[in-house]
Amino acid sequence: MPERRRQGIASQLTQAAEVEARNRGWESISLSVSLEGNEFARRLYAKLGYVEAPTDPVSVSGVIILRGQPVEVDDTLVYLMKRL
C-alpha cells in the first residue's frame, strides 16, 4: 500500500525470512516479482542484494486466492535470488 511504503516493513520481513533460511541451513533464497508491474518491489529487492536468477520469466494466469479472496491474474514473473 502506498501509505505504508518507505517505513522499512518490507525490508524487515525480507531480512527475517533470510535469517530463517540461514537457520535452516539454506545457502540461497529466491522469490518472484512481476516483470513490469511492481517497480517498488524490484528496487527494494535489488537494494537488499537480490539478482535475477538464471531462469526464464514465467507467465502466470488464472485465479489465485489473495487475502482470502479470489483474484484474476495475468502476469509475467521474474525470479530473483540471493546467496545467504
Contacts in CASP RR format, 6 or more apart in sequence:
PFRMAT RR
TARGET T0000
AUTHOR 0000-0000-0000
METHOD contacts of the structure
MODEL  1
MPERRRQGIASQLTQAAEVEARNRGWESISLSVSLEGNEFARRLYAKLGY
VEAPTDPVSVSGVIILRGQPVEVDDTLVYLMKRL
5 40 0 8 1.000
10 41 0 8 1.000
10 44 0 8 1.000
11 44 0 8 1.000
11 47 0 8 1.000
11 48 0 8 1.000
14 44 0 8 1.000
14 45 0 8 1.000
14 48 0 8 1.000
15 48 0 8 1.000
17 29 0 8 1.000
18 29 0 8 1.000
18 82 0 8 1.000
18 84 0 8 1.000
21 29 0 8 1.000
21 84 0 8 1.000
22 84 0 8 1.000
26 84 0 8 1.000
27 83 0 8 1.000
27 84 0 8 1.000
28 81 0 8 1.000
28 82 0 8 1.000
28 83 0 8 1.000
28 84 0 8 1.000
29 81 0 8 1.000
29 82 0 8 1.000
29 84 0 8 1.000
30 53 0 8 1.000
30 79 0 8 1.000
30 80 0 8 1.000
30 81 0 8 1.000
30 82 0 8 1.000
31 45 0 8 1.000
31 50 0 8 1.000
31 79 0 8 1.000
31 80 0 8 1.000
31 81 0 8 1.000
32 58 0 8 1.000
32 77 0 8 1.000
32 78 0 8 1.000
32 79 0 8 1.000
32 80 0 8 1.000
33 41 0 8 1.000
33 42 0 8 1.000
33 45 0 8 1.000
33 77 0 8 1.000
33 78 0 8 1.000
33 80 0 8 1.000
34 41 0 8 1.000
34 75 0 8 1.000
34 76 0 8 1.000
34 77 0 8 1.000
34 78 0 8 1.000
35 57 0 8 1.000
35 75 0 8 1.000
35 76 0 8 1.000
35 77 0 8 1.000
35 78 0 8 1.000
36 76 0 8 1.000
37 75 0 8 1.000
42 78 0 8 1.000
45 80 0 8 1.000
48 82 0 8 1.000
49 82 0 8 1.000
50 80 0 8 1.000
50 81 0 8 1.000
50 82 0 8 1.000
51 80 0 8 1.000
51 81 0 8 1.000
51 82 0 8 1.000
52 78 0 8 1.000
52 79 0 8 1.000
52 80 0 8 1.000
52 81 0 8 1.000
53 79 0 8 1.000
53 80 0 8 1.000
53 81 0 8 1.000
55 79 0 8 1.000
57 76 0 8 1.000
57 77 0 8 1.000
57 78 0 8 1.000
57 79 0 8 1.000
58 76 0 8 1.000
58 77 0 8 1.000
58 79 0 8 1.000
59 75 0 8 1.000
59 76 0 8 1.000
59 77 0 8 1.000
60 73 0 8 1.000
60 74 0 8 1.000
60 75 0 8 1.000
60 76 0 8 1.000
60 77 0 8 1.000
61 73 0 8 1.000
61 74 0 8 1.000
61 75 0 8 1.000
62 72 0 8 1.000
62 73 0 8 1.000
62 74 0 8 1.000
63 70 0 8 1.000
63 71 0 8 1.000
63 72 0 8 1.000
63 73 0 8 1.000
64 70 0 8 1.000
64 71 0 8 1.000
64 73 0 8 1.000
65 71 0 8 1.000
END
